Amino acid sequence: MVKISMKTYAALAYLSLANVSVQAFAPNSMSTPSSVVRKFPAVSSLATKDLSSTHSKSALNLVVDLDSINSLVASSSITTSILSNEEIKTAFNVATFGPQILWLFMILLPKNEITKKIMGSYIPIIAFSLVHLFIVIVSASQENGTAPLVEFNDVFDPSGDPQKAMMGMMKYPNFVSEEWSHVLTWDLFVGRIVWLDGLKRGIFTAHSVLFCNLIGPPGFLMHVATCLLTGKGLPGNEAEDLPAEE
C-alpha cells in the first residue's frame, strides 16, 4: 500500500477539482451535437437549461470542496509545525539543560529548604519524563523518524552483533534525542534517590550525586561505597516494612 501525506492528498484533490472546474466552465466540451440542435430545436433549449444547472451545481460544489481542502491543508500545516524536527531539537535542549539547576541544588545545597521543596516531590521527574515522551511521540509520527524496528530488534539478537546494531541506530537524529533524554531523566531519578537517602540517614552525598549526573551508575556505586565506609550500611529491605498481603 502506497502512503501519501495529507498535503499530497490535498494537492491531488485540488487538481481533480480543477479539472471539474474546467469542464464546468467550458461549454464547448459539453455542448449538444450540432445535428441534434438543427433537427430538434427544443432539445437545444433543454440542453442549455440542463447545462446551466450543471454549471451552477459544479461551481457550488467546487467552492464547498475547496473550503474543505483549505481546512485540511491548514490542519496539516498546524500539525506539521507542532510535530517537526525543530520542536524535537527544542525538547532535546530542555532535557539536556533543564535538569542541571536541579543537580546543582542537590550537590551544593542538599539540606536547603528550597532543594527539599523542589526535589522532595516527583514533579521534576514527571516533567522531564513528559519531555521525553514528547520526543518519542513526535519522532514516531514522522516518516523514518525513529530507527526501523528491524534494526532495533538486532540490538537484542544475541546471535548477531548487538553493539554494531546500536551504533547503526545512532545515525537517526530523533533516536539519539530519544535515547539522550531517556538517559538524563533516569540519571536524575537515581540521583534523587541517592540525595534522599543521604538526608534520611545523615550521609554525605555531594560526590555521589555529582557522578550520578556525569556517568550514571558509578555515582550510585560511589554512594554504596560511602555508606559502607562510613559504617551506615546499606538501606534495609524496604518491602519488608510493608503490611503483609491478606
N, C-alpha and C positions, 0 to 999 in steps of 0.2 A: 504494500500500500504506500502510495506516494504522499508525503506530508507537505502541506503548504502552510505558510504563515498567514496570519489574519490579514496583513497588508496585501499579500499576493492575492488572497481570495477577494478582497475588496476591489483590487485593480481589475481582476478578471470579470467580476460582476459589473464594474463600471463600463468596461469595453463592450460587454454583452448588451448593456442598456443603451450604449451609444449607437450600436448597430440598430437597435429597435427604433431609436430616435431618427436615424437616417431614413429608415423605411416610413416612419410616421409622417415625416415632413418632406417626402419626395414622392409626390403624386404620380409621376411618370412610372415609377416602379410598381405601382399597384393599380394603374388605370384599367378601365374596362376596354377590351379589344375593340378596335375601330369598326370592325364588321358588325359587331353586335350593336354598337351605337347607331350605325346607319339603319339597320333593319328594325331595331326596336328602340325608338327614342325614349320610351318610358323606362327602359332598363337603365339608360344613361342617367336619368334623374334619380332613380332609386339607388344606383351605384354611387352616385355623388353624395347622396344623403348618408348612405352607409359608410362611405369612406370618410366623410366629415366626422361622423360619430366615432369611427375607429380612431381618427387622428386625435380627437379630444380625449378619448379614453387612454390612448397610448401616452399622450403628453402628461395627463394626470398621473398615470402610473409611474412615468419617468420621474416626475417631481417627488412622488412619495418614496420611490425606491432610492433616489439619490439622497433624500433626507436620511433614510435608513443606513445607507453606505457611509454618509458623513459621520453619523453617530458611531458606527462600527469602527471607522478609522480613528476617530477621536478617542474612543475607548482603548483601542490598540496602542495609540501613541502614549496615553497616560500610563498604561501598564508597562510599556517599554521603558518609559522614563523612570519608573519606580524600580523595575526589575532589570537593572543594567549593570555592566561591569564597573561603572563609576561608583554606584552605590555599594558594590562589594568592596571596592578599594577603600571607601569611607569607613565601612564596617570593620575592615582589616585594621585600619589605623585606630579605631575606637578600641578594638580588642587588644591591640598592642600597647597603646599608651594610657588607656583608661585605668588599668589596674595599678599602674606604677605609684600613684599617690597613695593608694591603699597599702602597698608594700612598705612605703616609707613610714606610714603611721605605725604599722606592726613592728618594724625594725627599730625605729628611733624613739617612738613614743608608745611602747607596748602597754603601759598602765594608764595612759591618759584617758580621761573620760570620753573625749571625742572618738578616740580609737575604739573604745569599748562600745560606744553607741552605734558606730558605723559597722564595725566588723563583728559585733556580737550577734547580729542577725544574719539571715540568709539572703537578704536583699541584694548585696553586691554580687553574690554568686548567681542569683537568679537573673540579674540584669545582664551579666556577661554571657550567661547561657542563652539568653534571648538573642544577643548579638550573633552568637554562633549559629543559632537556629535560623536567623535571618539569612546568613550567608549560605547555609545549606539549601534553604527553600529557593532563593534567587538563583543559585547555581543549578539546581535541578530543573528549574523552569526554562533554562536556556539550552539550545542545541549544542551538544558537546561541552556543556557547562561543567560537567564533572568527568572524572576518568570512567571509561566504559566498564561495565560490571565484569566483563571477561578479564580485564587487566586486574581489577580489584580481587577477583577470585584467585588469580595467580599468586597473590601475596600469601594466601592460606593453603597453597598447594605444596605439601612437603616434598613431593616428588620432583618439583621444578626448582626454580631459583627465586624464592620469595623476596630476597633483598633486591635483586635486579628488577623484579616486577614493581617494587615500591619506588625504586629510583625512576622507573619509566613513568609512573603516575605523577611524579613531581613536575612533569612538563606541562601539566594543566594548571594554569594560574588559580582557577577557582578551587581546585582541590588543595592547593598549597594554602589558600586563605582559610579553607575549612579546617585543615589539619592544624594550622598555626593557632587559630582561635580556640580550637579544641584543647590543645596542649596548655595554652596560657590559662584557660578557665580552670582546668583541673589542677594546675600548679597553685593557683590562688586558693582553691578549695583545700588542698593539703596544707598549704602554708597557714591557713586559718586554723586548721586542726592543731597544728604544732603550737601556734601562738596561744590558743585557748588552753591547751594542756599546760603550757608554761605558767599561765595566770592561775590556773586552778591549783597547781602543785608547787608553785614558787620556784620554777626552773628558768634559768637564763636561756632565751631562745633567739636572740637577735641574729647570731651567726647561722643558726639552722634555718630560720625564716629567709634570710638573705639567699642562702644556697638553694632553697626551695624555688625561689624566683629565678635564679640563674641556671640551674641544671636539674631541677626537679627532684627525683627520688634520692639522690645523695644528700640533699638537705634534710629529708626525713630521717635518713640513716644517721646523720650528724646529731639529730635530736635524740635518737635512740641511744647513741653513744654517750651523749651528755647526761641523759637520765641515769645510765648505768654508772658512769664515772662519779657522779655527784651523790650516789647512794640513794637516789629517789626511786630507782627501779622503773619498770615499765608499768603502764596503767593496767589494772586488773581487767578481768573479763567482764565488761560492762553488761553483757547479756545475762550474766548470772544474777544480777541485781533486779532483773525484771520479774514481775509476778509470773508464777508458773501457769501454764495453759490449763484451763479447767476441762 
